[in-house]
Amino acid sequence: MKEKEYAIFLQIDDGEWDYLRKKSGVNSWTTNDPVLLFRNKDDAQYEADKWNTASVVEWQYGMVK
């Protein structure tokens, strides 16, 4: 069985939501970049706390990364 992984879901603009992704540029990411995943919820929460609209969600196996 695969271990749980966690992602961060946040509002990136008015009415636009996305998963926090690995940065491809210096200060930004695109929707083509892979989702930033965490092996435990505490690490994910630590990163989510840096964002105003972020929440930690369990990453479901089989979702597009």
N, C-alpha and C positions, 0 to 999 in steps of 0.2 A: 504494500500500500504506500502511495506517495505521501510524504510529509506535507502538512499544511504550509501554505505560503500566503503572504499578506501583501496587499497593494494599497496604494493611497489614491482615493478618488477625490477630485477637487474641481471647483469652479474656476475655469481659466478666463472667462469673460461673461458678460451678461447672457444668461441662458445657455452657455456652453460649458460642458463638463467633460473631463477626460481623466485618465489615469496619469499619475506622475510617471514620467519616463526617464530613461537614461539620457543624459544630455549628449547631443551630437555636436553642438557648438560650444562656445565659451560659456554663454549664459542662457541657452535656450534648448528646447527640444522640439521635434515635430511629431505628428501622429504616426510617422513611419518608424520612429525610434522604439526600441523594445521597452515594455513596461518595467519599471523599477520594482523588483520583488524583494521581500524580506522573509527570512526564515523564521522569525518570531515576531509576535505582535508588539512586544515592547520596543524593539528597534523601529518598527513601522510607526508606532505612535510617537516616538521621539522625533522622527522626520516630519510627521503630519503636524505636530505642534508648531512647526516653523511657518505654517500656512494658515491663513484666516478661514478658509472654507473647506479644509481637508478633513476627510474621515478615513479610517482604516477599514478595509474590507477584506474578507477572506477570498483569496484568488482561487477560483474554481478550476479544477483540473480539466483540461480540454479547451479552455477559453483561448482565443487568439491572443498571443503575447506580442 
